[in-house]
Amino acid sequence: MKKTYKSVAAAFATTAAVMFLAAGCSKPGAAQKTADETEIIYAVSAYKTAAGNLDEYLEFGGDVDSVNAVDVMPDMAGKISRILVSVGDMVKKDQVIAYVDASRPGMTYSESPVRAPIAGRITSIPPSVGATVSQAVKIARIARTEDLEIKVNVAERFVSRIRERQTAVVTFDAYPGVEFTAKVFEVSPVLDTSTRTMAVKLRINTPDKRIKVGMYARVRLVTDSVNNVIVVPSSAIITRDGKPYVFLIRDKKADGKNAKVQLQPVTVGISVDNLTEVQRGLEAGDEIIIKGQSLLNDGAAVNVVSLTEAN
């Protein structure tokens, strides 16, 4: 019985020795080499660059008004006896638009005519017949509605970016998706001390009957513009060591698979609406990564699942 146990022990020892020698004879790093041979391929979205334009702008709200509008005042105090026009009527200069009766108990006077000081359209008639007015009360308002302007108030921090002849894109809630163009023609030399804002006036370039006095305008004022430059989605720009880079696609196959990327340093300019100007580092036609680049390094393999071209 003891002999049997000794045989089993000897066989176990021999097996262990063989396994130890086999392990000792295996090459270091063999398992690591096998793992390294499996290359990780990242799925990404790409963008094909092209030369384009980019406008930096400020947004304001403003009111549409007539460039030339005046308030009509009576020459005498009294009661309005007649109103000869209605809101919307066109009148000529010196045309009688109303009469004021200055008579009082015991004293009778002829009606005093109220004349239009300019030619234009009646935009408002605040009082009604029988109302008592004085020389300081407005009888009507006349405006030349074919020549319109937009008045906006610019906050003090933006004053340095405003100048005459700047262009603007104007939209109105009444016409969704329709854009009108305007230009700055007057910039106030002073600021309102109570609001710390500067008055700016813009004029609609092409008269349009759809635009009415009193409308609320949304103004996008172009303060800086660059033309014929490379413009890329801002999401393509990454920061490494405090500097901007993009991942540039190299050695791309026809099917977009197994391409390589290069970490490309770039110089960026202005950024507007999630678009960024690239001043140096890219050329038109380059393909860059815009989605999926957070895990990439220089030389990584990628599979381009979608490609967007610049408009």
C-alpha positions in Angstrom: 0.0 0.0 0.0 2.8 2.4 0.8 4.5 1.6 -2.5 1.4 2.7 -4.4 1.3 6.1 -2.6 5.0 6.6 -3.4 4.4 5.9 -7.1 1.5 8.4 -7.3 3.6 11.1 -5.5 6.5 10.5 -7.9 4.2 10.9 -10.9 2.7 14.1 -9.6 6.1 15.6 -8.9 7.3 14.7 -12.5 4.2 16.3 -14.0 4.7 19.5 -12.0 8.3 19.7 -13.0 7.4 19.4 -16.7 4.8 22.2 -16.4 7.3 24.4 -14.6 9.9 23.8 -17.3 7.3 24.5 -20.0 6.3 27.7 -18.4 9.9 28.7 -18.0 10.7 28.0 -21.6 7.7 30.2 -23.0 8.8 33.6 -24.4 8.1 36.7 -22.3 5.4 38.9 -23.7 3.9 36.2 -26.0 0.4 36.8 -24.6 0.8 40.6 -24.8 1.8 40.3 -28.4 -1.3 38.4 -29.3 -3.5 41.1 -27.7 -1.6 43.9 -29.5 -2.3 42.3 -32.9 -6.0 43.2 -32.5 -6.3 46.8 -33.6 -9.2 48.9 -32.3 -11.2 50.6 -35.0 -13.4 53.6 -34.0 -16.7 54.5 -35.7 -16.7 58.2 -36.5 -18.6 60.9 -38.4 -16.6 63.1 -40.8 -16.9 66.4 -42.5 -15.5 67.5 -45.9 -14.3 71.1 -45.7 -14.8 73.8 -48.3 -14.2 77.6 -48.5 -17.1 79.7 -47.3 -18.1 82.9 -45.5 -18.8 83.5 -41.9 -20.5 86.5 -40.3 -20.2 87.5 -36.7 -23.3 89.3 -35.4 -25.1 90.8 -32.5 -28.9 90.4 -32.0 -31.2 93.2 -30.9 -34.9 93.9 -30.9 -36.3 97.2 -32.3 -39.4 99.0 -33.5 -40.3 100.0 -37.0 -41.0 103.7 -37.5 -41.2 106.2 -40.3 -38.1 108.2 -41.1 -40.2 111.3 -41.3 -43.2 111.6 -39.0 -44.7 114.7 -37.3 -47.4 115.4 -34.8 -50.1 117.8 -35.9 -51.1 120.5 -33.3 -54.0 123.0 -33.6 -53.4 126.7 -33.8 -56.1 127.5 -31.2 -57.5 125.8 -28.1 -61.1 124.7 -28.2 -63.3 121.7 -29.1 -62.8 119.6 -32.2 -65.8 120.3 -34.3 -64.9 118.2 -37.4 -62.4 115.5 -38.4 -62.0 115.2 -42.2 -59.6 112.2 -42.4 -59.3 108.7 -41.2 -56.3 106.6 -40.1 -54.6 105.3 -43.2 -55.6 108.2 -45.5 -53.0 110.0 -47.6 -52.9 113.7 -47.2 -51.1 116.6 -49.0 -49.1 119.4 -47.4 -51.4 122.2 -46.0 -54.5 120.0 -46.5 -57.2 120.6 -43.9 -57.6 117.6 -41.7 -59.8 118.9 -38.9 -61.5 122.0 -37.4 -61.3 123.4 -33.9 -64.1 125.6 -32.5 -62.7 128.1 -30.0 -66.2 129.6 -29.2 -67.1 130.0 -25.5 -70.4 131.1 -23.9 -71.0 134.6 -25.0 -68.3 134.5 -27.5 -68.5 133.0 -31.0 -65.6 132.4 -33.3 -65.1 130.9 -36.7 -63.8 127.4 -36.9 -60.0 127.2 -37.0 -58.7 124.8 -39.6 -56.0 122.3 -38.7 -53.6 121.7 -41.6 -51.2 118.9 -42.4 -47.6 120.3 -42.1 -46.2 117.6 -44.5 -47.5 115.2 -47.1 -47.9 111.6 -45.9 -50.2 109.1 -44.4 -52.3 109.5 -41.3 -51.1 107.0 -38.7 -53.1 108.1 -35.7 -55.9 110.4 -34.6 -56.0 110.3 -30.8 -58.9 112.7 -30.0 -62.5 112.5 -31.3 -65.0 115.1 -32.3 -66.1 117.1 -29.3 -62.9 116.6 -27.4 -61.3 119.7 -25.9 -57.8 120.4 -27.1 -55.0 123.0 -26.6 -52.1 124.1 -28.7 -50.0 121.3 -27.0 -52.4 118.4 -27.7 -51.7 116.2 -30.7 -54.6 116.1 -33.2 -53.1 113.6 -35.5 -49.8 112.0 -36.6 -48.6 112.0 -40.2 -45.8 109.8 -41.5 -44.2 109.0 -44.8 -44.6 105.2 -44.5 -42.8 104.4 -47.8 -39.5 105.3 -46.1 -39.1 103.3 -42.9 -36.4 102.9 -40.2 -35.8 100.6 -37.3 -34.8 102.0 -34.0 -32.7 99.8 -31.6 -31.0 100.5 -28.3 -27.5 99.0 -28.0 -26.1 98.1 -24.6 -22.9 100.0 -23.6 -20.7 96.9 -23.7 -21.4 96.5 -27.5 -20.9 100.2 -28.4 -17.3 99.6 -29.7 -18.6 97.1 -32.3 -21.2 99.4 -33.9 -20.5 101.8 -36.8 -22.4 103.3 -39.7 -23.1 101.4 -42.9 -23.0 98.0 -41.1 -25.4 95.5 -42.7 -28.1 93.7 -40.8 -30.7 90.9 -41.4 -34.1 91.7 -40.1 -37.0 89.3 -39.4 -40.6 89.8 -38.2 -42.8 87.4 -36.4 -45.6 88.2 -38.9 -43.5 86.6 -41.7 -41.6 83.5 -40.3 -38.6 82.5 -42.4 -38.6 85.8 -44.4 -35.4 87.9 -44.1 -35.1 91.6 -45.0 -31.8 93.5 -45.3 -31.1 96.9 -43.7 -28.1 99.2 -43.0 -27.1 101.4 -40.1 -27.4 105.0 -41.1 -27.3 106.8 -37.8 -25.4 106.1 -34.5 -26.1 108.4 -31.6 -22.9 110.2 -30.3 -24.1 109.9 -26.7 -25.6 107.2 -24.4 -28.8 107.4 -22.4 -27.5 107.8 -18.8 -30.6 106.1 -17.4 -30.4 102.9 -19.5 -26.8 103.0 -20.5 -27.7 102.3 -24.1 -26.9 103.9 -27.4 -29.6 104.7 -30.0 -29.0 103.2 -33.4 -31.2 103.6 -36.5 -31.3 101.2 -39.5 -33.0 101.7 -42.8 -34.6 99.0 -44.8 -32.7 98.6 -48.1 -35.7 97.8 -50.3 -39.1 99.2 -49.4 -41.7 96.4 -48.8 -45.4 97.0 -48.3 -45.5 94.0 -45.8 -43.4 96.0 -43.3 -45.7 98.3 -41.2 -44.9 101.1 -38.8 -45.1 99.8 -35.3 -43.9 96.3 -36.0 -41.4 94.6 -33.7 -38.2 93.7 -35.6 -35.5 91.2 -34.7 -32.2 92.6 -35.9 -29.1 90.5 -36.5 -26.4 93.1 -37.0 -23.2 91.9 -38.7 -20.2 93.2 -36.8 -17.4 91.2 -38.5 -17.3 89.1 -41.7 -14.7 86.8 -43.2 -14.9 85.6 -46.8 -13.4 82.6 -48.7 -12.1 80.9 -45.6 -12.3 77.3 -44.2 -15.3 77.0 -41.9 -15.9 73.9 -39.9 -18.4 72.7 -37.2 -17.1 73.8 -33.8 -17.5 70.3 -32.6 -14.5 69.3 -34.8 -12.1 71.5 -32.7 -10.5 69.7 -29.7 -8.1 71.1 -27.2 -4.9 69.2 -26.3 -2.3 70.9 -24.0 -4.3 74.1 -24.3 -4.0 74.3 -28.1 -6.6 73.7 -30.8 -6.5 70.6 -33.0 -8.6 68.6 -35.4 -8.3 64.9 -36.4 -7.6 64.8 -40.1 -8.4 61.6 -42.1 -5.5 60.0 -44.0 -5.2 56.9 -46.1 -8.9 56.5 -46.5 -10.2 53.6 -48.6 -13.1 53.9 -51.0 -15.5 52.2 -48.6 -14.4 54.6 -45.7 -13.1 51.7 -43.6 -9.8 51.3 -41.9 -8.7 54.9 -42.4 -6.0 56.5 -40.3 -6.3 59.9 -38.5 -3.7 62.6 -38.0 -3.8 65.0 -35.1 -3.6 68.3 -37.0 -2.8 71.6 -35.2 -5.0 74.5 -36.4 -5.3 78.3 -35.9 -8.9 79.3 -35.4 -10.7 82.7 -35.9 -14.2 83.7 -35.1 -16.9 81.3 -34.0 -20.6 81.9 -34.9 -23.6 79.6 -34.5 -21.5 76.4 -33.8 -19.3 77.2 -36.8 -15.6 78.1 -36.5 -13.2 79.8 -38.9 -9.9 77.9 -39.4 -7.2 80.3 -40.5 -4.4 77.8 -40.9 -3.9 74.1 -40.8 -6.6 72.9 -43.2 -7.4 73.2 -46.9 -10.6 72.9 -48.9 -11.4 69.2 -49.5 -9.8 67.9 -46.3 -11.9 65.4 -44.3 -12.0 65.8 -40.5 -13.7 64.0 -37.7 -16.6 65.9 -36.1 -18.1 63.1 -34.0 -16.4 60.2 -32.1 -13.0 61.8 -31.7 -12.9 62.0 -27.9 -11.1 58.6 -27.7 -8.8 59.1 -30.7 -5.1 59.6 -30.7 -2.7 60.4 -33.5 -2.6 57.4 -36.0 -5.7 55.7 -34.7 -7.8 53.6 -37.1 -11.3 54.7 -37.8 -14.4 53.6 -39.8 -16.2 56.6 -41.3 -19.9 55.8 -41.0 -21.1 59.1 -42.3 -19.7 62.0 -44.3 -21.1 65.5 -44.4 -20.0 68.0 -47.0 -20.0 71.8 -46.6 -22.9 73.6 -48.1 
